[in-house]
Amino acid sequence: MKKILAFGAHPDDVEFGCGGLLIKEIQNGNKVKVVVTSFGEAGTNGTPISRKKEATEAAKFIGAEIEFINLGEDCHIEKNTKNTIKLAEVIRKYKPNVVLATSQTHNQHPDHKNLSDMVRDASRLARYGGLKELKKYATHNIDGLYYYQSSAEIDNKPDIVVDVTGQYEMWVKAMSMHKSQMKTRGYINLVTSKARAIGASVGVEYATGLWANDPIRIESFSDFKNSSRNY
């Protein structure tokens, strides 16, 4: 069993960005925890209370644990050492094999990039034994850090593509639980259109792309069993 820790800046980020992938991992017997670092306080639709409720229900629906931590509220998430150490504490406590974070690319919301940078740094701090702020918890080394894109980002070629065709219907239901955000934009259509395009690039109906923080190590070249296309 593997443990996956997925960070999102806002209550809907994880479901929209990599919900199908997380559903598949849970169905495969792995454990997933979602960490949300604001309550969407600056959003046009919904309230912090309603958005926390939506995120909690969505996580329960897919079978994930969820935790909310305050890094300064929506639109006020600053990249600093204090916040980074908070994230490193979460990593030490949960001890995940894999960490997922919002994309490293700049997009329409500065919270995404700030959180992404801090998750990257926190993944390193989690293994430093000399940090006095984290002495309470044992050090922890993760196996890998990967980034997912938000619903509104422009695609570039992902490093990993995961087939989520079998999880599509459940994924849409999970996204639909963020009812307040359905009033803002056609997010589900944005997400599923992108998933269909990524899927088409590898010969499946729907897929999720991930971007690796580091080179992906394999024992031998022959470990690759599936090509991304037919030649």
Residue pairs with C-beta under 8 A, 6 or more apart in sequence:
1 29
1 30
1 31
2 25
2 30
2 31
2 97
2 98
3 30
3 31
3 32
3 33
3 94
3 95
3 96
3 97
3 98
4 22
4 25
4 30
4 31
4 32
4 33
4 96
4 97
4 98
4 99
4 100
5 32
5 33
5 35
5 90
5 91
5 94
5 96
5 98
5 99
5 100
6 14
6 18
6 22
6 32
6 33
6 34
6 35
6 64
6 99
6 100
6 101
6 148
7 14
7 35
7 37
7 87
7 99
7 100
7 101
7 102
7 115
7 119
8 14
8 17
8 34
8 35
8 36
8 37
8 102
8 115
9 36
9 37
9 38
9 74
9 77
9 102
9 109
9 111
9 112
9 114
9 115
10 36
10 38
10 40
10 43
10 51
10 74
10 109
10 111
11 36
11 38
11 39
11 40
11 51
11 52
11 54
11 55
11 178
12 40
12 51
12 54
12 55
12 58
12 175
12 178
12 181
12 187
13 36
13 102
13 112
13 150
14 22
14 34
14 36
14 100
15 55
15 58
15 62
15 171
15 174
15 175
15 177
15 178
16 150
16 151
16 175
16 178
16 187
16 191
17 102
17 148
17 149
17 150
17 151
18 100
18 148
18 208
18 210
19 58
19 62
19 171
19 174
19 175
20 162
20 164
20 167
20 168
20 170
20 171
20 195
20 206
20 208
21 148
21 162
21 164
21 167
21 208
21 210
22 32
22 34
22 62
22 64
23 62
23 63
23 164
23 167
23 170
23 171
23 174
24 162
24 164
24 166
24 167
25 32
26 32
26 62
26 63
26 64
27 167
31 65
32 62
32 63
32 64
32 65
33 64
33 65
33 66
33 67
33 94
33 96
34 55
34 59
34 64
34 65
34 66
34 67
35 66
35 67
35 68
35 69
35 87
35 90
36 52
36 55
36 66
36 67
36 68
36 69
37 68
37 69
37 70
37 71
37 77
37 111
37 115
38 70
38 71
38 72
38 73
38 74
38 76
38 77
38 111
39 48
39 49
39 51
39 52
39 68
39 73
39 74
40 46
40 48
40 51
40 74
41 48
41 73
41 74
41 75
42 73
42 74
42 75
43 51
43 74
43 180
43 181
43 184
44 184
45 180
45 181
45 183
45 184
46 54
46 180
46 181
47 180
50 180
51 178
51 180
52 68
54 177
54 178
54 179
54 180
54 181
55 66
55 68
55 178
56 66
57 177
58 174
58 175
58 177
58 178
59 65
59 66
60 66
61 170
61 173
61 174
61 177
62 170
62 174
67 90
69 86
69 87
69 90
71 77
71 78
71 83
71 86
71 115
71 118
72 78
72 83
74 111
75 109
75 110
75 111
77 83
77 110
77 111
77 114
77 115
78 114
79 114
79 117
79 118
83 118
84 118
84 121
84 122
84 125
85 122
85 125
85 131
85 133
85 134
87 118
87 119
87 122
88 122
88 123
88 125
88 126
88 131
88 134
89 133
89 134
89 137
90 122
91 99
91 122
91 123
91 126
91 140
91 142
92 126
92 134
92 137
92 138
92 139
92 140
93 137
95 140
96 142
97 142
97 143
97 144
98 142
98 143
98 144
98 145
98 146
99 119
99 123
99 142
99 144
99 145
99 146
100 145
100 146
100 147
100 148
100 210
101 115
101 116
101 119
101 120
101 145
101 146
101 147
101 148
102 112
102 113
102 115
102 116
102 119
102 147
102 148
102 149
102 150
103 112
103 113
103 116
103 147
103 148
103 149
103 150
103 153
103 211
104 113
104 116
104 117
104 120
104 147
104 211
105 113
105 149
105 153
105 156
106 113
107 113
107 150
107 152
107 153
108 152
109 150
112 150
116 147
119 145
120 145
120 213
123 142
123 145
123 213
125 131
125 134
126 134
126 139
126 140
126 141
126 142
127 139
127 140
127 141
128 134
128 139
129 139
144 212
144 213
144 214
144 216
145 212
145 213
145 214
146 159
146 160
146 210
146 211
146 212
146 213
147 210
147 211
147 212
147 213
148 208
148 209
148 210
148 211
149 155
149 194
149 209
149 211
151 187
151 190
151 191
151 194
152 185
152 190
155 194
155 197
155 198
155 209
158 198
158 209
158 210
158 211
159 209
159 210
159 211
159 212
159 216
160 209
160 210
160 211
160 212
160 216
161 198
161 199
161 201
161 202
161 207
161 208
161 209
161 210
161 228
162 207
162 208
162 209
162 210
163 199
163 202
163 204
163 206
163 207
164 171
164 195
164 199
164 206
164 207
164 208
165 199
165 204
165 205
165 206
165 207
168 192
168 195
168 205
168 206
172 188
172 192
175 187
175 188
175 191
176 182
176 188
178 187
181 187
182 188
192 206
195 206
195 207
195 208
196 205
196 206
198 206
198 207
198 208
198 209
199 205
199 206
199 207
201 207
201 228
201 229
202 228
202 229
203 228
203 229
203 230
218 224
